[in-house]
């Protein structure tokens, strides 16, 4: 006897969606917003520690610049149609 497994039974592996607070949302959106939230937390903590003159200025400057580099989009040149 073969058991039939549909996409609903397999969860996020096959559909790419998660159930969050009773709503079905794309997995990629949840991951994106969590990543951005964590980067903003790192930025805020870095700025606070730099303003209170903590002993680890190089650490906080590196974390701040890396986080800003992660948030900014890659620069691209727009080509004109000739």
N, C-alpha and C positions, 0 to 999 in steps of 0.2 A: 504494500500500500504506500503510495507516494503522497507526501504532504506538500500542498501548494503554499509557497511563500510569496506574498505580494510585496510591493514597494513599501507599504505602510508598516509591515512587520519588521522590515530591515532597518528602519530609523534613518538617521542622517547620512549613513554611508551611501545609500542609493539615491536619495532625493535631494540632499544638500540643504535641507531645512531642519530647523529646530523648533520645538514648542517652548515659547518663553511667555510666561504669565498668561497662558491660555490662548496665545496667538502663534500662528505658524509664521516664522520669519526665516529668510535665507541665512544659512550658516555664515556666509562671507560677510554679511552686514554686521552680525553679532561680533565676529572676530575683529572687524575693522574698528567698530566703536569701542571695544574693550582696549585695543592697542592704542588708539588715540587718547582715551582716558588715562591710561597708564603713562603715556609720554607727557601729557599735561601735568600729571602729578609730579613726575620727575623734574619738569621745568619749574614748577612752583617751589618745590623743596630746594632746588638748586639756587633759585633767586633768593629765597629766604636765608639760606645758609651763607650766601655771599654777602648779603646786607648786614648780617650780624657779626661779620668778620670772624668766621670760624677758622681754625688752623689749617684746614684742608682746602685752601682756595683752588689749587690746581685740579683737585678731584671734581669740585662742583663746577668749575669752568668747563672742564672736559665733558661732563655729563650734560651741561646746558647746551654747549655747542653741538654735541652729537644729537641731542634731542631735537634741536631746531633744524639741523640738517636732515633728520628723518622726516620731519613734518613738511618741509618745503618741497614743492614739486620740482622735478628735473626741468631745467631750462630747455626750451626748444626754439628753433628758428622757424618762423612762418615763412613759407615760400610764396612769392608773388606769382600769379599766373601771368605769363608773358604772351 
